[in-house]
Amino acid sequence: MHFIFEVHLKPGYRAEQYADAWVRASEIIQRSPGAMGTRLHRKIGHPDVLLAIATWESKAVRDEMEAAQPGEVRDIIASQADFVDIQLVGEFEAPEWEVVPPA
């Protein structure tokens, strides 16, 4: 499953500043059972908008991590609250349909 959210940077705050905190929190979160990686993307033409995608084994394991989120992660997230607006895009199942180029 994919947990996807948009990050809107407030004026004067750079993507690199947010990414530093995002990487620190993600490195801790990725130690959780069922964590399968995270990615942070810049929106083309909009340097103040990022897209974060976290992949999990299932919604249930992600919900378990969220319920028992380490204090260090909560602190990192709280440290960013004044500088960003987060908009949840949604929670998506693994793809049912996929077309990939031949190897």
N, C-alpha and C positions, 0 to 999 in steps of 0.2 A: 504494500500500500504506500501511497505517496501523500505526504502532508505538505501542502503548498501554501506559501504566504508571500505577499508583496510587502516590501519595505520602502516607505517613502521618507527620504532624508529631509530634514528641515534645513532651511537656508544656513549656509556656513558650515554644515557638517558634511564631510567627505565620505565617499564609499569605502575608502581604505580604513577610515577610523571605525566604521561599523563592522567591516570585515574582520578586523582584528578581534573585536569582542565576539563576533559570530564564530570564528575559528576556535577561540578559547572555550566557548560554551559547547560547541559541537564536539570537540575532542573529548570532553567529559561525557556528554550524552552518548557518544558512539561506543562507550564501554558497556552500555545497557544491553541486556539480552534482547535479541531481535532487531537491533539497529543495523542498518545496511548501507549507511552512507548519507552524506549531504552534499548539496551543490548550491552555490550562490552565483546568480547571473546578473549582469548589468543589462538594463533595457536599452536597446539601440536607440540613440537619439534623445534619451532621457537619463542623463548621468545621476539624477537624484532618485531613480527608481531601481530597486533590485528585486529579483525573484529568488526565493529560497525554496529548495525542494529537499525534503528529508524522506528517505526510503526506509520502510520498516517491514519486518516479516508479516505483521498483521496490525490492524487497528487496536486489537486488545493489548498487544505488548507495548504499543506506543502510549496507550491510555495508562497502563501500569507505570511506565516511566514518568509520565506527567504527574501522576498522583504521588509519586515518591521522588520527585525531582530533587536532586542534591541542592543544598543551600548555596553552594558556590555558583551553580547555574542560575538560580533565582537572583543572586546578587549581580551577576553579569547582565542578565536581562534587565533588571531594574536600573542598572547604570546607564542603559541606552534609552530609557523611556522619555527623557526630555529632548532627545535628539532625533527620534524617528516616530513615524506612525506606522503601525503594523495592520495590514488588512488580510484576514484569512481568505484565501482563494477557495480552499476546501480540502477534503480528504478523498483520495481516489484509489480505487482498487487497482491492482496490477493490470496491465493491458490484456484485454481479451482478444484484440486484433492487433497484429503487428506485421509490418512489412519492412524487411531489412535487406540491404543489398547482399548479393552472394559474397562469400569469403573469397 
